[in-house]
Amino acid sequence: MEEADSEATTEVVDTVAETPEPKGESTVDAEAEDAERTRRRVNMEYDDTMFDLMVDNVPGINLGEGVQRLGGNKAKYLKILSLFLTSQKAAMDQLLSDADNSEKAILAHSCKGAGSNIGADEIAKIASGLEDKYNSGEAVTEADVNELKNLITAAIDKFDEIALSSASVEAEPVVQEEIKPLDAYLIEQINALQTSLQEFDIGVQDKLSSLSKDLPQWFNQLEEFKRLQESVNQFDFLTAEEHLKALKKKTG
């Protein structure tokens, strides 16, 4: 009898072990927090003070070298670095997926190229090694990818910590304004942005950031505009164009 009970218990334990657990509240909360961090990072106004605090403090990034390569504009450099880190974090999930190795090689190549251009030489070096393995057909382990993912995650964590601690207190929430027709200049800029998306212009992030400053507050608060920003920052230009079309339809 005891032996039967033991076998039954073993079967229950095995069944529980094999049954995937649904996402708990803590996981959902963590994902929501991560999404909010990402939104703040890509939409934040950076300044020289933030840059000075980050120098020599962000893992895998040589900020001094990177800002020189981009002309010395510290605030603009931090903006570009924030977009790079955000996009590469998303790319890591694709490298850990079952996607074709040719697609993964492209992602690794993109990480290597962009990283080397902004002073992220440590990140670029690891990405280069992954690219070589993907192209040669050599096995790439989860540990190989996690080496890159962990470095990017560490860089993001430190980047966010410094940026958020030195950012000015957020302004009071703006009362939702009535949707009004945009002037001809802004309409022209929005149309130009759509053209850039269609041409897969890598400078579209800067164009959208600049346009955002000229647009009225109510426009920046539209959910479609926030989705547009997120898609652009993830280099998903096809989806971004769909959000832009929805914006144009909504605002007339």
N, C-alpha and C positions, 0 to 999 in steps of 0.2 A: 504493500500500500504506500509506504514511504517512498519507494522507488518510483511508483507511478506519479505521486505528487511531485517528486523532484523533476521528472521528465516534463510534466505539465508546466511547472514553473519555468523550466528552461525554454519551452516553446513560447511562453508568454514574453519572456525577456527577449528572445530572438525576434519575435513579431514586433515588439516595441522598437527594437533597435533598427529594424528594417523600415519602419513606417516614418516617412519624412514629417517633421513637425511643421505646422503652419507658422507663419511669421507671427511672433509675439508682439505685444505693444511696444516693448523696448526696441525691437528691430524697426518697426514702423516709425517710432519717434526719432530714432537715429537717422533714418533715411530723410525724414522731414527736416531735421536739423542740418544735415549735409546739403540738402537742396537750398536751404536758406543761406547757408554759408557761401555756396556757389553763386547765388544771386547777388549777394552783397559784394562778393569779390569782383565779379565782372562789371558791376555797375558803380563801384566806388570811385570817388574822385581822389586820385593819388597826388602826393606832393613831395617836395624835396626832403622834408623832414622824415617822412616814412622811408625814403630811400637811404638816407644817412643811418637810420636805425637798423636797416636790414643788411648793410654791407658787412660781409664776413660772417653773417649769422644765418643765412639760408642754405641748408645742405645741398650740395651738388650744383650751386649757382655762384659764379664769379660776377657779382653785380658790377664791380668796377670795370671789368673788361666788357661786359655786355652793354653798358650804357655808352661806352666809347664807340662801339660798333654802330650804335643807333644815333650818333651825333651829339651825345652829351645831355639830351633832354631827359632828366631823371623821372619826371612824372609820366611822360609818354612811355619810357622804358618799363616802368612798373606796370602800366596798363597792358602792354604787350606781354610782359612776363606772366601776368595774371591769366591772360587768355591762353598762353602756351601751357601753363600748368593745368588749367581747367580742362583743356582739350585732351591733353595727354593722359590725365587721370581717367577720362572716359574711354580713351583708346586702350588702356590696359585691360578693361573688361573684354574687349574684342580679342585681344591677344590670348586671353584665357578661355576663349570660346572655341567652338568647333569649326570656325571659319577656315576657308582655304588658306594654305600657307602663302600663296601668292598675294592674297589680300593682307595678310599679316606682315609680309615683307614690305609692302607699301607703307603700312602704318609705322613700322620700325624706321624705314627710310625717312619718312616725314619727321619723326621725332628726332632723328639724328641731324637732319638738315636744319630744322628750326632751332634745335638746342645749340648747335655750334654757332649759330648766328646771334644768339643772345647771351652767350657766356655760360651756358649750361653744359660745359664740356664733359663733366662726369656722366650726366644723363645721356649725352650724345654718344659717348664711348660704349656704354652698355647697349644702347639701341643699335649701334653699328654691329656689335657682336651678334645680336639677335637677327639682324637683317642678313648677315652672312650665313647664319645657320638655316634660316628659312629658304634662302636662295639655293643653297647647296643640298637641301633635303635632309640635312642633319637633324636629329631629334632635338626638339626644344622642350625642356621640362618646365613644369609649373614653377619650380624653384628658380629657373633662369628668368622667367618673366617677373616673378615676385621680387627679384633683386632690383629690377628697374621700377616696378610698381612701388616698392617700399621707399625707394629714394625719392620718387615723385611725391608720394604721400607725406614724407617727412618735410620736404620743401614746402608743400602747401600748408601744412600745419604751422610751420614757423612763419611763413609769409602771412597767413591769416592772423596769427597771434599778434604780430607786430603791427600790421595794418589796422586791425580793429582797435587795438589799444591806443593807437595814436590818432585815430580818426576823430573828427569833431563830433560832438553830440548830434544825433540825428534831429532834423527839423521836425516840427509838429506836423502830423499828417495833414495833407492838403485836402480840403473839402472838394468832393467831386464836382467838377465844373460841367456845364452843359456843353455837349458836342457842338462845335461851331465850324463853319467852313474855314479851311486853311487858305492863307494868301497864296498868290501865284508862285512866289519864290519857293515856298516850302513844298508845294505840289511838284514843282520842277525838280527839287532835290530828292523827293521820294521816288519820282520816276527814274532819276539817275541811279538811285540806290537799287531799284529793281533791275536795271540794266547790268549793274555790277554783279548782282546775284546770278543773273543768267550767264554772265561771262566767267563765273567762278573767280572773281577778282579777290586775291588774298588780302587786299587792303580795305575790304568792305567793313571790317570791324571798326577801323578808324573813322570811316565815313559815317557809319551808324552812330558812333559815339559823338561825333561832331554835330550830326543832325539832331540828336537827342537834346542837345543844349539849346538849340534854336526852337524846338517844338514847344508848344504850350504844355503846362503841367498836366492838364486833363488827358492829353494825348499820351504822355509818358506813363500815365496810370492805367491805360487800357490793357486788359489782359492779353489782347492780340499783340500789342507792342512788346510786352514782356516775353511772350512766346517767340516773337521775332528775334529779340535780343539773345535769348537762350539758344535758338537754332543757329544763329550766326556765330555765336561763341563756340559752338560745337562743330563749326565748319559744315553744317548740314544746310547747304545753300538751297537745295530743292525745297525742303520743308519751310525754310525761311521765306522763300518767295511766296509760298501758299499763305503764310501768315500775313505777308505784306499785302497780298491781294485782298485778304479778308479785311485788313485795316482800311484799304482804299475804298472798299465797298461800304464799310461801316461809317466812314467819315465823309463820304460823298466825294 
